[in-house]
């Protein structure tokens, strides 16, 4: 039995880019974990130096995309699907 792909969205409330990425992921029918970075400040402490506005960020499997767009998420989902099949 296949394990569902883990997708996590790290977002700032009210961010229109975050909403667009969230809508895209939900359209794919994937199970989505949403993390509000304002209520989970430890997420911010784990960012690389020099990253000031990394949101929305999306983790697909073990890969994280900073400043994610729906197109980048689609690519990551395809790549993760291929690696799962290998």
Backbone as CSV, one residue per row, in Angstrom:
resi,resn,N_x,N_y,N_z,CA_x,CA_y,CA_z,C_x,C_y,C_z
1,UNK,0.842,-1.185,0.000,0.000,0.000,0.000,0.886,1.247,0.000
2,UNK,0.554,2.202,-0.862,1.352,3.414,-0.974,1.098,4.362,0.184
3,UNK,2.183,5.015,0.647,2.062,6.043,1.668,1.775,7.360,0.972
4,UNK,0.779,8.128,1.425,0.494,9.409,0.775,1.680,10.360,0.911
5,UNK,1.887,11.156,-0.132,2.978,12.120,-0.121,2.696,13.184,0.939
6,UNK,3.712,13.478,1.739,3.580,14.496,2.787,3.852,15.870,2.186
7,UNK,2.884,16.768,2.276,3.031,18.140,1.794,2.697,19.084,2.943
8,UNK,3.638,19.986,3.240,3.433,20.960,4.310,3.597,22.357,3.741
9,UNK,2.651,23.238,4.047,2.701,24.638,3.634,2.991,25.497,4.853
10,UNK,4.087,26.253,4.801,4.421,27.221,5.851,4.005,28.585,5.314
11,UNK,3.086,29.249,6.013,2.537,30.483,5.446,2.385,31.587,6.491
12,UNK,2.252,32.790,5.967,1.892,33.960,6.766,0.422,34.250,6.484
13,UNK,-0.396,34.409,7.503,-1.808,34.716,7.276,-1.973,35.996,6.447
14,UNK,-2.913,35.968,5.524,-3.188,37.127,4.693,-2.299,37.249,3.469
15,UNK,-1.346,36.341,3.307,-0.425,36.375,2.168,-1.117,35.786,0.943
16,UNK,-1.282,36.588,-0.097,-1.991,36.114,-1.282,-1.220,35.012,-2.004
17,UNK,0.110,35.066,-1.973,0.907,33.995,-2.586,0.677,32.685,-1.848
18,UNK,0.596,32.743,-0.519,0.330,31.536,0.261,-1.018,30.943,-0.110
19,UNK,-2.014,31.788,-0.269,-3.351,31.315,-0.628,-3.360,30.659,-2.010
20,UNK,-2.608,31.227,-2.951,-2.542,30.656,-4.298,-1.886,29.273,-4.267
21,UNK,-0.812,29.136,-3.511,-0.124,27.847,-3.407,-1.021,26.830,-2.691
22,UNK,-1.690,27.263,-1.639,-2.605,26.378,-0.903,-3.705,25.869,-1.835
23,UNK,-4.309,26.767,-2.607,-5.371,26.377,-3.534,-4.853,25.370,-4.561
24,UNK,-3.650,25.591,-5.071,-3.070,24.678,-6.053,-2.901,23.277,-5.453
25,UNK,-2.337,23.206,-4.258,-2.100,21.907,-3.622,-3.425,21.196,-3.359
26,UNK,-4.404,21.926,-2.876,-5.714,21.326,-2.612,-6.373,20.833,-3.893
27,UNK,-6.165,21.554,-5.011,-6.710,21.120,-6.307,-6.120,19.784,-6.739
28,UNK,-4.905,19.492,-6.278,-4.249,18.233,-6.625,-4.796,17.066,-5.804
29,UNK,-5.633,17.376,-4.815,-6.229,16.339,-3.986,-5.271,15.754,-2.964
30,UNK,-4.231,16.499,-2.636,-3.236,16.014,-1.686,-3.602,16.394,-0.260
31,UNK,-3.157,15.579,0.666,-3.318,15.880,2.078,-2.301,16.963,2.431
32,UNK,-2.771,18.046,2.985,-1.927,19.211,3.226,-1.901,19.555,4.704
33,UNK,-0.695,19.688,5.234,-0.527,20.203,6.592,-0.185,21.684,6.444
34,UNK,-0.888,22.541,7.177,-0.656,23.982,7.096,-0.062,24.452,8.412
35,UNK,1.055,25.200,8.304,1.734,25.733,9.485,1.758,27.252,9.388
36,UNK,1.104,27.909,10.342,1.120,29.368,10.438,2.417,29.748,11.150
37,UNK,3.316,30.450,10.459,4.628,30.745,11.047,4.549,31.761,12.182
38,UNK,3.450,32.498,12.273,3.308,33.439,13.381,2.980,32.721,14.687
39,UNK,2.271,31.607,14.599,1.939,30.856,15.801,2.925,29.719,16.069
40,UNK,3.856,29.492,15.143,4.906,28.483,15.300,6.263,29.140,15.016
41,UNK,6.724,30.044,15.901,7.935,30.820,15.626,9.213,29.987,15.501
42,UNK,9.208,28.745,15.984,10.415,27.924,15.829,10.730,27.674,14.367
43,UNK,9.721,27.725,13.514,9.942,27.559,12.077,10.890,28.645,11.584
44,UNK,10.690,29.867,12.052,11.524,30.987,11.612,12.973,30.817,12.031
45,UNK,13.230,30.215,13.182,14.606,30.064,13.663,15.392,29.064,12.828
46,UNK,14.718,28.223,12.064,15.413,27.230,11.255,15.728,27.675,9.848
47,UNK,15.487,28.947,9.535,15.731,29.440,8.183,17.199,29.764,7.964
48,UNK,17.678,29.600,6.716,19.055,29.972,6.423,19.263,31.471,6.609
49,UNK,20.484,31.870,6.962,20.808,33.302,7.094,20.563,34.002,5.770
50,UNK,20.039,35.209,5.844,19.813,36.001,4.645,18.446,35.800,4.021
51,UNK,17.674,34.866,4.535,16.326,34.640,4.013,15.368,35.490,4.838
52,UNK,14.761,36.485,4.183,13.908,37.418,4.909,12.423,37.199,4.651
53,UNK,12.071,36.831,3.453,10.659,36.620,3.127,10.512,35.297,2.383
54,UNK,10.663,34.186,3.089,10.650,32.893,2.413,9.264,32.284,2.232
55,UNK,8.228,33.071,2.467,6.899,32.462,2.467,6.100,32.880,1.249
56,UNK,5.310,31.976,0.745,5.050,30.658,1.279,6.218,29.709,1.015
57,UNK,6.419,28.797,1.928,7.381,27.725,1.738,6.612,26.417,1.787
58,UNK,7.068,25.467,0.991,6.383,24.188,0.899,7.408,23.071,1.031
59,UNK,7.072,22.106,1.864,7.889,20.902,1.972,7.134,19.778,1.290
60,UNK,7.803,19.183,0.304,7.265,18.034,-0.425,8.215,16.885,-0.138
61,UNK,7.762,15.929,0.638,8.663,14.862,1.046,9.791,15.451,1.880
62,UNK,11.026,15.287,1.430,12.184,15.797,2.160,12.699,17.120,1.602
63,UNK,12.097,17.629,0.536,12.553,18.868,-0.112,11.698,20.050,0.303
64,UNK,12.356,21.198,0.526,11.651,22.419,0.894,11.893,23.481,-0.169
65,UNK,10.816,24.150,-0.574,10.883,25.233,-1.560,10.569,26.533,-0.831
66,UNK,11.513,27.481,-0.835,11.286,28.794,-0.240,10.687,29.711,-1.297
67,UNK,9.810,30.618,-0.881,9.130,31.535,-1.811,8.444,30.755,-2.925
68,UNK,7.743,29.713,-2.561,7.164,28.782,-3.525,6.091,29.417,-4.401
69,UNK,6.066,28.955,-5.633,4.996,29.285,-6.572,4.275,27.978,-6.908
70,UNK,3.049,28.062,-7.420,2.370,26.826,-7.828,3.187,26.016,-8.846
71,UNK,3.878,26.678,-9.757,4.678,25.977,-10.760,5.832,25.205,-10.110
72,UNK,6.485,25.802,-9.119,7.576,25.115,-8.428,7.044,23.919,-7.641
73,UNK,5.885,24.082,-7.034,5.278,22.982,-6.295,4.932,21.842,-7.250
74,UNK,4.389,22.169,-8.424,4.046,21.139,-9.414,5.293,20.357,-9.814
75,UNK,6.397,21.051,-10.036,7.654,20.387,-10.397,8.118,19.479,-9.266
76,UNK,8.071,19.963,-8.036,8.497,19.165,-6.881,7.615,17.929,-6.721
77,UNK,6.318,18.072,-6.953,5.409,16.933,-6.850,5.733,15.893,-7.909
78,UNK,6.010,16.333,-9.130,6.374,15.403,-10.211,7.662,14.670,-9.870
79,UNK,8.670,15.423,-9.408,9.964,14.820,-9.078,9.818,13.826,-7.923
80,UNK,9.021,14.170,-6.922,8.817,13.278,-5.788,8.089,12.016,-6.215
81,UNK,7.144,12.163,-7.129,6.397,11.018,-7.622,7.309,10.072,-8.382
82,UNK,8.200,10.615,-9.194,9.148,9.803,-9.954,10.101,9.073,-9.017
83,UNK,10.617,9.772,-8.001,11.566,9.135,-7.076,10.877,8.074,-6.224
84,UNK,9.587,8.254,-5.929,8.847,7.240,-5.169,8.663,5.968,-5.974
85,UNK,8.574,6.111,-7.309,8.355,4.962,-8.163,9.651,4.205,-8.444
86,UNK,10.779,4.878,-8.244,12.080,4.258,-8.552,12.474,3.227,-7.533
